[in-house]
Amino acid sequence: MILALAFLAGMAIGGGIVGYVLSRRWQQQVQEAELSLQQIADQHHALEQQKQSDRQRIADLEYQLGEAQKDLRAARSR
């Protein structure tokens, strides 16, 4: 009887230790995944800002080109 009780106690303790170790590993993996996702989100945000800046620069250059074309037409018509 004592042997059976010791066996059951050993199984419970062993199961608890295994559960604890796995829980710690999973928590670490979750933290690494969260960090990775945050880095991806930061990179995405930076790329979106760069994209907006590039769009604005393109719009400015297109406007300058249009103005230069108007000036050139006006100069040629004189």
N, CA, C and O atoms as a Maestro MAE file, in Angstrom:
{
 s_m_m2io_version
 :::
 2.0.0
}

f_m_ct {
 s_m_title
 :::
 protein
 m_atom[312] {
  # First column is atom index #
  i_m_mmod_type
  r_m_x_coord
  r_m_y_coord
  r_m_z_coord
  i_m_residue_number
  s_m_chain_name
  s_m_pdb_residue_name
  s_m_pdb_atom_name
  i_m_atomic_number
  :::
  1 25 0.831 -1.195 0.000 1 A "MET " " N  " 7
  2 3 0.000 0.000 0.000 1 A "MET " " CA " 6
  3 2 0.874 1.256 0.000 1 A "MET " " C  " 6
  4 15 0.608 2.213 -0.727 1 A "MET " " O  " 8
  5 25 1.921 1.232 0.831 2 A "ILE " " N  " 7
  6 3 2.810 2.379 0.904 2 A "ILE " " CA " 6
  7 2 3.524 2.562 -0.435 2 A "ILE " " C  " 6
  8 15 3.764 3.687 -0.872 2 A "ILE " " O  " 8
  9 25 3.854 1.460 -1.068 3 A "LEU " " N  " 7
  10 3 4.517 1.522 -2.364 3 A "LEU " " CA " 6
  11 2 3.617 2.171 -3.412 3 A "LEU " " C  " 6
  12 15 4.073 2.978 -4.221 3 A "LEU " " O  " 8
  13 25 2.343 1.812 -3.389 4 A "ALA " " N  " 7
  14 3 1.382 2.385 -4.339 4 A "ALA " " CA " 6
  15 2 1.213 3.877 -4.070 4 A "ALA " " C  " 6
  16 15 1.131 4.672 -5.006 4 A "ALA " " O  " 8
  17 25 1.162 4.256 -2.807 5 A "LEU " " N  " 7
  18 3 1.022 5.658 -2.432 5 A "LEU " " CA " 6
  19 2 2.258 6.452 -2.840 5 A "LEU " " C  " 6
  20 15 2.138 7.576 -3.327 5 A "LEU " " O  " 8
  21 25 3.422 5.889 -2.650 6 A "ALA " " N  " 7
  22 3 4.667 6.546 -3.054 6 A "ALA " " CA " 6
  23 2 4.728 6.685 -4.578 6 A "ALA " " C  " 6
  24 15 5.189 7.698 -5.105 6 A "ALA " " O  " 8
  25 25 4.258 5.656 -5.265 7 A "PHE " " N  " 7
  26 3 4.230 5.712 -6.729 7 A "PHE " " CA " 6
  27 2 3.301 6.830 -7.208 7 A "PHE " " C  " 6
  28 15 3.664 7.603 -8.094 7 A "PHE " " O  " 8
  29 25 2.117 6.914 -6.630 8 A "LEU " " N  " 7
  30 3 1.166 7.961 -7.005 8 A "LEU " " CA " 6
  31 2 1.705 9.350 -6.669 8 A "LEU " " C  " 6
  32 15 1.530 10.287 -7.449 8 A "LEU " " O  " 8
  33 25 2.348 9.488 -5.536 9 A "ALA " " N  " 7
  34 3 2.935 10.777 -5.149 9 A "ALA " " CA " 6
  35 2 4.062 11.143 -6.111 9 A "ALA " " C  " 6
  36 15 4.185 12.302 -6.506 9 A "ALA " " O  " 8
  37 25 4.871 10.180 -6.484 10 A "GLY " " N  " 7
  38 3 5.951 10.431 -7.450 10 A "GLY " " CA " 6
  39 2 5.404 10.842 -8.802 10 A "GLY " " C  " 6
  40 15 5.954 11.731 -9.453 10 A "GLY " " O  " 8
  41 25 4.323 10.202 -9.230 11 A "MET " " N  " 7
  42 3 3.688 10.559 -10.506 11 A "MET " " CA " 6
  43 2 3.138 11.989 -10.443 11 A "MET " " C  " 6
  44 15 3.288 12.757 -11.392 11 A "MET " " O  " 8
  45 25 2.509 12.336 -9.336 12 A "ALA " " N  " 7
  46 3 1.943 13.674 -9.188 12 A "ALA " " CA " 6
  47 2 3.043 14.736 -9.182 12 A "ALA " " C  " 6
  48 15 2.936 15.768 -9.844 12 A "ALA " " O  " 8
  49 25 4.096 14.459 -8.421 13 A "ILE " " N  " 7
  50 3 5.203 15.414 -8.365 13 A "ILE " " CA " 6
  51 2 5.891 15.514 -9.720 13 A "ILE " " C  " 6
  52 15 6.194 16.612 -10.186 13 A "ILE " " O  " 8
  53 25 6.138 14.365 -10.354 14 A "GLY " " N  " 7
  54 3 6.760 14.368 -11.686 14 A "GLY " " CA " 6
  55 2 5.905 15.088 -12.703 14 A "GLY " " C  " 6
  56 15 6.417 15.850 -13.523 14 A "GLY " " O  " 8
  57 25 4.602 14.850 -12.656 15 A "GLY " " N  " 7
  58 3 3.686 15.552 -13.566 15 A "GLY " " CA " 6
  59 2 3.687 17.049 -13.333 15 A "GLY " " C  " 6
  60 15 3.627 17.844 -14.270 15 A "GLY " " O  " 8
  61 25 3.756 17.415 -12.060 16 A "GLY " " N  " 7
  62 3 3.806 18.850 -11.731 16 A "GLY " " CA " 6
  63 2 5.065 19.504 -12.249 16 A "GLY " " C  " 6
  64 15 5.031 20.616 -12.775 16 A "GLY " " O  " 8
  65 25 6.174 18.809 -12.098 17 A "ILE " " N  " 7
  66 3 7.458 19.362 -12.578 17 A "ILE " " CA " 6
  67 2 7.449 19.482 -14.094 17 A "ILE " " C  " 6
  68 15 7.871 20.501 -14.641 17 A "ILE " " O  " 8
  69 25 6.974 18.457 -14.768 18 A "VAL " " N  " 7
  70 3 6.897 18.503 -16.235 18 A "VAL " " CA " 6
  71 2 5.969 19.634 -16.679 18 A "VAL " " C  " 6
  72 15 6.286 20.370 -17.613 18 A "VAL " " O  " 8
  73 25 4.842 19.766 -16.019 19 A "GLY " " N  " 7
  74 3 3.908 20.857 -16.343 19 A "GLY " " CA " 6
  75 2 4.539 22.215 -16.134 19 A "GLY " " C  " 6
  76 15 4.355 23.120 -16.948 19 A "GLY " " O  " 8
  77 25 5.283 22.366 -15.047 20 A "TYR " " N  " 7
  78 3 5.950 23.636 -14.758 20 A "TYR " " CA " 6
  79 2 6.985 23.963 -15.835 20 A "TYR " " C  " 6
  80 15 7.040 25.091 -16.323 20 A "TYR " " O  " 8
  81 25 7.798 22.982 -16.201 21 A "VAL " " N  " 7
  82 3 8.838 23.201 -17.218 21 A "VAL " " CA " 6
  83 2 8.203 23.564 -18.553 21 A "VAL " " C  " 6
  84 15 8.650 24.497 -19.221 21 A "VAL " " O  " 8
  85 25 7.170 22.837 -18.945 22 A "LEU " " N  " 7
  86 3 6.492 23.135 -20.216 22 A "LEU " " CA " 6
  87 2 5.832 24.511 -20.180 22 A "LEU " " C  " 6
  88 15 5.848 25.243 -21.169 22 A "LEU " " O  " 8
  89 25 5.260 24.850 -19.044 23 A "SER " " N  " 7
  90 3 4.626 26.162 -18.903 23 A "SER " " CA " 6
  91 2 5.654 27.275 -19.076 23 A "SER " " C  " 6
  92 15 5.388 28.274 -19.744 23 A "SER " " O  " 8
  93 25 6.812 27.103 -18.480 24 A "ARG " " N  " 7
  94 3 7.885 28.114 -18.615 24 A "ARG " " CA " 6
  95 2 8.333 28.225 -20.068 24 A "ARG " " C  " 6
  96 15 8.551 29.329 -20.565 24 A "ARG " " O  " 8
  97 25 8.473 27.090 -20.753 25 A "ARG " " N  " 7
  98 3 8.876 27.122 -22.168 25 A "ARG " " CA " 6
  99 2 7.833 27.834 -23.012 25 A "ARG " " C  " 6
  100 15 8.165 28.655 -23.867 25 A "ARG " " O  " 8
  101 25 6.578 27.515 -22.765 26 A "TRP " " N  " 7
  102 3 5.511 28.143 -23.549 26 A "TRP " " CA " 6
  103 2 5.460 29.644 -23.292 26 A "TRP " " C  " 6
  104 15 5.261 30.437 -24.213 26 A "TRP " " O  " 8
  105 25 5.640 30.021 -22.039 27 A "GLN " " N  " 7
  106 3 5.652 31.451 -21.726 27 A "GLN " " CA " 6
  107 2 6.791 32.150 -22.445 27 A "GLN " " C  " 6
  108 15 6.616 33.257 -22.954 27 A "GLN " " O  " 8
  109 25 7.955 31.518 -22.491 28 A "GLN " " N  " 7
  110 3 9.094 32.110 -23.183 28 A "GLN " " CA " 6
  111 2 8.808 32.221 -24.679 28 A "GLN " " C  " 6
  112 15 9.132 33.235 -25.297 28 A "GLN " " O  " 8
  113 25 8.209 31.195 -25.259 29 A "GLN " " N  " 7
  114 3 7.884 31.241 -26.679 29 A "GLN " " CA " 6
  115 2 6.844 32.315 -26.973 29 A "GLN " " C  " 6
  116 15 6.916 32.989 -28.001 29 A "GLN " " O  " 8
  117 25 5.885 32.474 -26.078 30 A "VAL " " N  " 7
  118 3 4.874 33.521 -26.258 30 A "VAL " " CA " 6
  119 2 5.529 34.897 -26.187 30 A "VAL " " C  " 6
  120 15 5.203 35.778 -26.983 30 A "VAL " " O  " 8
  121 25 6.440 35.089 -25.252 31 A "GLN " " N  " 7
  122 3 7.132 36.372 -25.136 31 A "GLN " " CA " 6
  123 2 7.963 36.661 -26.376 31 A "GLN " " C  " 6
  124 15 7.991 37.795 -26.853 31 A "GLN " " O  " 8
  125 25 8.643 35.643 -26.903 32 A "GLU " " N  " 7
  126 3 9.440 35.823 -28.116 32 A "GLU " " CA " 6
  127 2 8.540 36.159 -29.302 32 A "GLU " " C  " 6
  128 15 8.889 37.000 -30.130 32 A "GLU " " O  " 8
  129 25 7.390 35.506 -29.383 33 A "ALA " " N  " 7
  130 3 6.448 35.784 -30.476 33 A "ALA " " CA " 6
  131 2 5.899 37.201 -30.365 33 A "ALA " " C  " 6
  132 15 5.765 37.895 -31.372 33 A "ALA " " O  " 8
  133 25 5.581 37.632 -29.148 34 A "GLU " " N  " 7
  134 3 5.082 38.989 -28.956 34 A "GLU " " CA " 6
  135 2 6.133 40.018 -29.351 34 A "GLU " " C  " 6
  136 15 5.813 41.023 -29.986 34 A "GLU " " O  " 8
  137 25 7.377 39.772 -28.982 35 A "LEU " " N  " 7
  138 3 8.465 40.674 -29.337 35 A "LEU " " CA " 6
  139 2 8.627 40.733 -30.856 35 A "LEU " " C  " 6
  140 15 8.795 41.809 -31.429 35 A "LEU " " O  " 8
  141 25 8.577 39.584 -31.489 36 A "SER " " N  " 7
  142 3 8.702 39.520 -32.944 36 A "SER " " CA " 6
  143 2 7.561 40.275 -33.623 36 A "SER " " C  " 6
  144 15 7.781 41.015 -34.582 36 A "SER " " O  " 8
  145 25 6.355 40.083 -33.125 37 A "LEU " " N  " 7
  146 3 5.205 40.791 -33.696 37 A "LEU " " CA " 6
  147 2 5.327 42.300 -33.498 37 A "LEU " " C  " 6
  148 15 4.967 43.074 -34.385 37 A "LEU " " O  " 8
  149 25 5.831 42.718 -32.343 38 A "GLN " " N  " 7
  150 3 6.016 44.148 -32.092 38 A "GLN " " CA " 6
  151 2 7.045 44.735 -33.048 38 A "GLN " " C  " 6
  152 15 6.866 45.844 -33.553 38 A "GLN " " O  " 8
  153 25 8.127 43.992 -33.298 39 A "GLN " " N  " 7
  154 3 9.142 44.461 -34.234 39 A "GLN " " CA " 6
  155 2 8.564 44.577 -35.639 39 A "GLN " " C  " 6
  156 15 8.858 45.534 -36.356 39 A "GLN " " O  " 8
  157 25 7.751 43.617 -36.032 40 A "ILE " " N  " 7
  158 3 7.121 43.658 -37.354 40 A "ILE " " CA " 6
  159 2 6.168 44.846 -37.436 40 A "ILE " " C  " 6
  160 15 6.125 45.538 -38.453 40 A "ILE " " O  " 8
  161 25 5.408 45.084 -36.374 41 A "ALA " " N  " 7
  162 3 4.484 46.223 -36.354 41 A "ALA " " CA " 6
  163 2 5.243 47.545 -36.441 41 A "ALA " " C  " 6
  164 15 4.819 48.455 -37.153 41 A "ALA " " O  " 8
  165 25 6.361 47.657 -35.724 42 A "ASP " " N  " 7
  166 3 7.171 48.871 -35.784 42 A "ASP " " CA " 6
  167 2 7.737 49.084 -37.190 42 A "ASP " " C  " 6
  168 15 7.743 50.201 -37.708 42 A "ASP " " O  " 8
  169 25 8.208 47.998 -37.791 43 A "GLN " " N  " 7
  170 3 8.748 48.087 -39.149 43 A "GLN " " CA " 6
  171 2 7.649 48.490 -40.130 43 A "GLN " " C  " 6
  172 15 7.877 49.306 -41.023 43 A "GLN " " O  " 8
  173 25 6.470 47.921 -39.963 44 A "HIS " " N  " 7
  174 3 5.347 48.262 -40.839 44 A "HIS " " CA " 6
  175 2 4.986 49.740 -40.704 44 A "HIS " " C  " 6
  176 15 4.731 50.421 -41.698 44 A "HIS " " O  " 8
  177 25 4.969 50.222 -39.474 45 A "HIS " " N  " 7
  178 3 4.641 51.630 -39.231 45 A "HIS " " CA " 6
  179 2 5.674 52.547 -39.897 45 A "HIS " " C  " 6
  180 15 5.321 53.554 -40.510 45 A "HIS " " O  " 8
  181 25 6.938 52.186 -39.768 46 A "ALA " " N  " 7
  182 3 7.999 52.997 -40.382 46 A "ALA " " CA " 6
  183 2 7.867 52.986 -41.904 46 A "ALA " " C  " 6
  184 15 8.057 54.017 -42.550 46 A "ALA " " O  " 8
  185 25 7.547 51.845 -42.473 47 A "LEU " " N  " 7
  186 3 7.376 51.762 -43.927 47 A "LEU " " CA " 6
  187 2 6.161 52.557 -44.393 47 A "LEU " " C  " 6
  188 15 6.187 53.170 -45.460 47 A "LEU " " O  " 8
  189 25 5.106 52.547 -43.600 48 A "GLU " " N  " 7
  190 3 3.917 53.343 -43.956 48 A "GLU " " CA " 6
  191 2 4.240 54.838 -43.931 48 A "GLU " " C  " 6
  192 15 3.789 55.590 -44.795 48 A "GLU " " O  " 8
  193 25 5.018 55.261 -42.943 49 A "GLN " " N  " 7
  194 3 5.415 56.669 -42.885 49 A "GLN " " CA " 6
  195 2 6.287 57.028 -44.085 49 A "GLN " " C  " 6
  196 15 6.121 58.093 -44.679 49 A "GLN " " O  " 8
  197 25 7.221 56.137 -44.443 50 A "GLN " " N  " 7
  198 3 8.081 56.381 -45.601 50 A "GLN " " CA " 6
  199 2 7.249 56.439 -46.876 50 A "GLN " " C  " 6
  200 15 7.502 57.270 -47.749 50 A "GLN " " O  " 8
  201 25 6.273 55.573 -46.983 51 A "LYS " " N  " 7
  202 3 5.395 55.554 -48.153 51 A "LYS " " CA " 6
  203 2 4.631 56.881 -48.272 51 A "LYS " " C  " 6
  204 15 4.516 57.440 -49.362 51 A "LYS " " O  " 8
  205 25 4.116 57.375 -47.153 52 A "GLN " " N  " 7
  206 3 3.390 58.648 -47.168 52 A "GLN " " CA " 6
  207 2 4.322 59.788 -47.564 52 A "GLN " " C  " 6
  208 15 3.945 60.663 -48.344 52 A "GLN " " O  " 8
  209 25 5.536 59.774 -47.026 53 A "SER " " N  " 7
  210 3 6.516 60.795 -47.369 53 A "SER " " CA " 6
  211 2 6.859 60.742 -48.857 53 A "SER " " C  " 6
  212 15 6.963 61.776 -49.516 53 A "SER " " O  " 8
  213 25 7.032 59.521 -49.378 54 A "ASP " " N  " 7
  214 3 7.339 59.371 -50.808 54 A "ASP " " CA " 6
  215 2 6.180 59.869 -51.674 54 A "ASP " " C  " 6
  216 15 6.400 60.519 -52.696 54 A "ASP " " O  " 8
  217 25 4.954 59.563 -51.266 55 A "ARG " " N  " 7
  218 3 3.785 60.044 -52.023 55 A "ARG " " CA " 6
  219 2 3.750 61.573 -52.059 55 A "ARG " " C  " 6
  220 15 3.459 62.174 -53.093 55 A "ARG " " O  " 8
  221 25 4.050 62.187 -50.920 56 A "GLN " " N  " 7
  222 3 4.044 63.649 -50.865 56 A "GLN " " CA " 6
  223 2 5.131 64.224 -51.759 56 A "GLN " " C  " 6
  224 15 4.914 65.220 -52.449 56 A "GLN " " O  " 8
  225 25 6.294 63.599 -51.746 57 A "ARG " " N  " 7
  226 3 7.400 64.073 -52.585 57 A "ARG " " CA " 6
  227 2 7.046 63.927 -54.069 57 A "ARG " " C  " 6
  228 15 7.344 64.809 -54.874 57 A "ARG " " O  " 8
  229 25 6.416 62.821 -54.416 58 A "ILE " " N  " 7
  230 3 5.990 62.614 -55.810 58 A "ILE " " CA " 6
  231 2 4.990 63.691 -56.210 58 A "ILE " " C  " 6
  232 15 5.082 64.248 -57.304 58 A "ILE " " O  " 8
  233 25 4.039 63.985 -55.334 59 A "ALA " " N  " 7
  234 3 3.052 65.016 -55.633 59 A "ALA " " CA " 6
  235 2 3.731 66.369 -55.820 59 A "ALA " " C  " 6
  236 15 3.378 67.117 -56.732 59 A "ALA " " O  " 8
  237 25 4.692 66.686 -54.973 60 A "ASP " " N  " 7
  238 3 5.418 67.950 -55.099 60 A "ASP " " CA " 6
  239 2 6.189 68.019 -56.420 60 A "ASP " " C  " 6
  240 15 6.182 69.043 -57.103 60 A "ASP " " O  " 8
  241 25 6.853 66.912 -56.766 61 A "LEU " " N  " 7
  242 3 7.618 66.900 -58.019 61 A "LEU " " CA " 6
  243 2 6.707 66.983 -59.247 61 A "LEU " " C  " 6
  244 15 7.049 67.634 -60.234 61 A "LEU " " O  " 8
  245 25 5.551 66.323 -59.182 62 A "GLU " " N  " 7
  246 3 4.608 66.417 -60.295 62 A "GLU " " CA " 6
  247 2 4.096 67.848 -60.450 62 A "GLU " " C  " 6
  248 15 3.928 68.334 -61.569 62 A "GLU " " O  " 8
  249 25 3.850 68.519 -59.325 63 A "TYR " " N  " 7
  250 3 3.412 69.908 -59.389 63 A "TYR " " CA " 6
  251 2 4.505 70.785 -60.002 63 A "TYR " " C  " 6
  252 15 4.229 71.624 -60.859 63 A "TYR " " O  " 8
  253 25 5.761 70.582 -59.552 64 A "GLN " " N  " 7
  254 3 6.867 71.363 -60.094 64 A "GLN " " CA " 6
  255 2 7.033 71.103 -61.591 64 A "GLN " " C  " 6
  256 15 7.320 72.025 -62.355 64 A "GLN " " O  " 8
  257 25 6.854 69.850 -62.007 65 A "LEU " " N  " 7
  258 3 6.945 69.519 -63.424 65 A "LEU " " CA " 6
  259 2 5.848 70.224 -64.211 65 A "LEU " " C  " 6
  260 15 6.101 70.761 -65.289 65 A "LEU " " O  " 8
  261 25 4.651 70.224 -63.686 66 A "GLY " " N  " 7
  262 3 3.545 70.917 -64.347 66 A "GLY " " CA " 6
  263 2 3.810 72.408 -64.485 66 A "GLY " " C  " 6
  264 15 3.543 73.002 -65.530 66 A "GLY " " O  " 8
  265 25 4.334 73.002 -63.433 67 A "GLU " " N  " 7
  266 3 4.660 74.432 -63.479 67 A "GLU " " CA " 6
  267 2 5.764 74.702 -64.497 67 A "GLU " " C  " 6
  268 15 5.702 75.683 -65.238 67 A "GLU " " O  " 8
  269 25 6.775 73.831 -64.536 68 A "ALA " " N  " 7
  270 3 7.866 74.006 -65.498 68 A "ALA " " CA " 6
  271 2 7.355 73.854 -66.927 68 A "ALA " " C  " 6
  272 15 7.796 74.573 -67.823 68 A "ALA " " O  " 8
  273 25 6.438 72.933 -67.142 69 A "GLN " " N  " 7
  274 3 5.868 72.757 -68.473 69 A "GLN " " CA " 6
  275 2 5.058 73.992 -68.887 69 A "GLN " " C  " 6
  276 15 5.110 74.412 -70.042 69 A "GLN " " O  " 8
  277 25 4.321 74.562 -67.952 70 A "LYS " " N  " 7
  278 3 3.577 75.795 -68.250 70 A "LYS " " CA " 6
  279 2 4.523 76.923 -68.615 70 A "LYS " " C  " 6
  280 15 4.290 77.653 -69.578 70 A "LYS " " O  " 8
  281 25 5.614 77.065 -67.827 71 A "ASP " " N  " 7
  282 3 6.580 78.118 -68.100 71 A "ASP " " CA " 6
  283 2 7.226 77.910 -69.472 71 A "ASP " " C  " 6
  284 15 7.451 78.869 -70.210 71 A "ASP " " O  " 8
  285 25 7.520 76.656 -69.806 72 A "LEU " " N  " 7
  286 3 8.130 76.357 -71.092 72 A "LEU " " CA " 6
  287 2 7.183 76.663 -72.229 72 A "LEU " " C  " 6
  288 15 7.607 77.229 -73.237 72 A "LEU " " O  " 8
  289 25 5.925 76.313 -72.107 73 A "ARG " " N  " 7
  290 3 4.933 76.637 -73.155 73 A "ARG " " CA " 6
  291 2 4.791 78.150 -73.305 73 A "ARG " " C  " 6
  292 15 4.686 78.672 -74.414 73 A "ARG " " O  " 8
  293 25 4.790 78.844 -72.161 74 A "ALA " " N  " 7
  294 3 4.644 80.300 -72.211 74 A "ALA " " CA " 6
  295 2 5.867 80.921 -72.885 74 A "ALA " " C  " 6
  296 15 5.740 81.869 -73.660 74 A "ALA " " O  " 8
  297 25 7.049 80.384 -72.588 75 A "ALA " " N  " 7
  298 3 8.271 80.915 -73.189 75 A "ALA " " CA " 6
  299 2 8.306 80.623 -74.687 75 A "ALA " " C  " 6
  300 15 8.786 81.457 -75.455 75 A "ALA " " O  " 8
  301 25 7.822 79.487 -75.114 76 A "ARG " " N  " 7
  302 3 7.824 79.136 -76.534 76 A "ARG " " CA " 6
  303 2 6.803 79.926 -77.329 76 A "ARG " " C  " 6
  304 15 6.992 80.166 -78.522 76 A "ARG " " O  " 8
  305 25 5.720 80.332 -76.676 77 A "SER " " N  " 7
  306 3 4.666 81.057 -77.401 77 A "SER " " CA " 6
  307 2 4.980 82.529 -77.593 77 A "SER " " C  " 6
  308 15 4.236 83.224 -78.284 77 A "SER " " O  " 8
  309 25 6.032 83.012 -77.019 78 A "ARG " " N  " 7
  310 3 6.378 84.436 -77.154 78 A "ARG " " CA " 6
  311 2 7.073 84.717 -78.430 78 A "ARG " " C  " 6
  312 15 7.431 85.863 -78.698 78 A "ARG " " O  " 8
  :::
 }
 m_bond[311] {
  # First column is bond index #
  i_m_from
  i_m_to
  i_m_order
  :::
  1 1 2 1
  2 2 3 1
  3 3 4 2
  4 3 5 1
  5 5 6 1
  6 6 7 1
  7 7 8 2
  8 7 9 1
  9 9 10 1
  10 10 11 1
  11 11 12 2
  12 11 13 1
  13 13 14 1
  14 14 15 1
  15 15 16 2
  16 15 17 1
  17 17 18 1
  18 18 19 1
  19 19 20 2
  20 19 21 1
  21 21 22 1
  22 22 23 1
  23 23 24 2
  24 23 25 1
  25 25 26 1
  26 26 27 1
  27 27 28 2
  28 27 29 1
  29 29 30 1
  30 30 31 1
  31 31 32 2
  32 31 33 1
  33 33 34 1
  34 34 35 1
  35 35 36 2
  36 35 37 1
  37 37 38 1
  38 38 39 1
  39 39 40 2
  40 39 41 1
  41 41 42 1
  42 42 43 1
  43 43 44 2
  44 43 45 1
  45 45 46 1
  46 46 47 1
  47 47 48 2
  48 47 49 1
  49 49 50 1
  50 50 51 1
  51 51 52 2
  52 51 53 1
  53 53 54 1
  54 54 55 1
  55 55 56 2
  56 55 57 1
  57 57 58 1
  58 58 59 1
  59 59 60 2
  60 59 61 1
  61 61 62 1
  62 62 63 1
  63 63 64 2
  64 63 65 1
  65 65 66 1
  66 66 67 1
  67 67 68 2
  68 67 69 1
  69 69 70 1
  70 70 71 1
  71 71 72 2
  72 71 73 1
  73 73 74 1
  74 74 75 1
  75 75 76 2
  76 75 77 1
  77 77 78 1
  78 78 79 1
  79 79 80 2
  80 79 81 1
  81 81 82 1
  82 82 83 1
  83 83 84 2
  84 83 85 1
  85 85 86 1
  86 86 87 1
  87 87 88 2
  88 87 89 1
  89 89 90 1
  90 90 91 1
  91 91 92 2
  92 91 93 1
  93 93 94 1
  94 94 95 1
  95 95 96 2
  96 95 97 1
  97 97 98 1
  98 98 99 1
  99 99 100 2
  100 99 101 1
  101 101 102 1
  102 102 103 1
  103 103 104 2
  104 103 105 1
  105 105 106 1
  106 106 107 1
  107 107 108 2
  108 107 109 1
  109 109 110 1
  110 110 111 1
  111 111 112 2
  112 111 113 1
  113 113 114 1
  114 114 115 1
  115 115 116 2
  116 115 117 1
  117 117 118 1
  118 118 119 1
  119 119 120 2
  120 119 121 1
  121 121 122 1
  122 122 123 1
  123 123 124 2
  124 123 125 1
  125 125 126 1
  126 126 127 1
  127 127 128 2
  128 127 129 1
  129 129 130 1
  130 130 131 1
  131 131 132 2
  132 131 133 1
  133 133 134 1
  134 134 135 1
  135 135 136 2
  136 135 137 1
  137 137 138 1
  138 138 139 1
  139 139 140 2
  140 139 141 1
  141 141 142 1
  142 142 143 1
  143 143 144 2
  144 143 145 1
  145 145 146 1
  146 146 147 1
  147 147 148 2
  148 147 149 1
  149 149 150 1
  150 150 151 1
  151 151 152 2
  152 151 153 1
  153 153 154 1
  154 154 155 1
  155 155 156 2
  156 155 157 1
  157 157 158 1
  158 158 159 1
  159 159 160 2
  160 159 161 1
  161 161 162 1
  162 162 163 1
  163 163 164 2
  164 163 165 1
  165 165 166 1
  166 166 167 1
  167 167 168 2
  168 167 169 1
  169 169 170 1
  170 170 171 1
  171 171 172 2
  172 171 173 1
  173 173 174 1
  174 174 175 1
  175 175 176 2
  176 175 177 1
  177 177 178 1
  178 178 179 1
  179 179 180 2
  180 179 181 1
  181 181 182 1
  182 182 183 1
  183 183 184 2
  184 183 185 1
  185 185 186 1
  186 186 187 1
  187 187 188 2
  188 187 189 1
  189 189 190 1
  190 190 191 1
  191 191 192 2
  192 191 193 1
  193 193 194 1
  194 194 195 1
  195 195 196 2
  196 195 197 1
  197 197 198 1
  198 198 199 1
  199 199 200 2
  200 199 201 1
  201 201 202 1
  202 202 203 1
  203 203 204 2
  204 203 205 1
  205 205 206 1
  206 206 207 1
  207 207 208 2
  208 207 209 1
  209 209 210 1
  210 210 211 1
  211 211 212 2
  212 211 213 1
  213 213 214 1
  214 214 215 1
  215 215 216 2
  216 215 217 1
  217 217 218 1
  218 218 219 1
  219 219 220 2
  220 219 221 1
  221 221 222 1
  222 222 223 1
  223 223 224 2
  224 223 225 1
  225 225 226 1
  226 226 227 1
  227 227 228 2
  228 227 229 1
  229 229 230 1
  230 230 231 1
  231 231 232 2
  232 231 233 1
  233 233 234 1
  234 234 235 1
  235 235 236 2
  236 235 237 1
  237 237 238 1
  238 238 239 1
  239 239 240 2
  240 239 241 1
  241 241 242 1
  242 242 243 1
  243 243 244 2
  244 243 245 1
  245 245 246 1
  246 246 247 1
  247 247 248 2
  248 247 249 1
  249 249 250 1
  250 250 251 1
  251 251 252 2
  252 251 253 1
  253 253 254 1
  254 254 255 1
  255 255 256 2
  256 255 257 1
  257 257 258 1
  258 258 259 1
  259 259 260 2
  260 259 261 1
  261 261 262 1
  262 262 263 1
  263 263 264 2
  264 263 265 1
  265 265 266 1
  266 266 267 1
  267 267 268 2
  268 267 269 1
  269 269 270 1
  270 270 271 1
  271 271 272 2
  272 271 273 1
  273 273 274 1
  274 274 275 1
  275 275 276 2
  276 275 277 1
  277 277 278 1
  278 278 279 1
  279 279 280 2
  280 279 281 1
  281 281 282 1
  282 282 283 1
  283 283 284 2
  284 283 285 1
  285 285 286 1
  286 286 287 1
  287 287 288 2
  288 287 289 1
  289 289 290 1
  290 290 291 1
  291 291 292 2
  292 291 293 1
  293 293 294 1
  294 294 295 1
  295 295 296 2
  296 295 297 1
  297 297 298 1
  298 298 299 1
  299 299 300 2
  300 299 301 1
  301 301 302 1
  302 302 303 1
  303 303 304 2
  304 303 305 1
  305 305 306 1
  306 306 307 1
  307 307 308 2
  308 307 309 1
  309 309 310 1
  310 310 311 1
  311 311 312 2
  :::
 }
}
